[in-house]
Amino acid sequence: MQCIYRTNNSYDAIFTILQGELENKGIKFFVKNEYVSVTMDYICCPEIWVENNDLKQAILCVEYIQNININMQPWICNSCGIEIEKQFKVCWKCGESNEKFYINL
């Protein structure tokens, strides 16, 4: 197993989105230190680990999600016209999905 993502905050949007995308892709993963703890000046950062045989596809997911987080803008739902914040894939009002968000690896 190898660590593909580490953060100092388990509420990090990328950390949460990445878990969902890995699950959707059928990539088995393990979350280590999900609840950050501080002991004796040592911080256990939350990490996502994957099996070596899924490493390449998992890293592509990380890179894609990080790129989306930087480059995406809020989007307008085609169905109901509501503006949706960039990190959401689905309209909160009508359930319409933003196809640009989905990973096609």
C-alpha positions, 0 to 999 in steps of 0.5 A: 500500500502507498499513501496518495494523499495527506492533509492536516485537516480531515474536513479538507474538501479534496480529502472528502471528494477523493474518497468518494471518487475512489469508491466510485471507481472501485478502488479500495482505499484505507483512511489512516488518522482520519481524526487528527490528533496531537500528542506530544508535539506530533500531529497525525495527519489524515492520509488516504492509502491505496493498494499498489496495483491501483496506484496509477489510477488513484494518482490520476484521480488525485491530480484531476481533483486538485486541478478541478479545485484550482480551475473550476468556477461556480456553475449554473444548473442547466435544469433550474438555473441556480448557481452552484458552488464549484466543489459540488457535482450535483445541484442541491435544488433539482439533482441535475449533475455537472458533467464537467466534474466527473472523471473519465479515466 
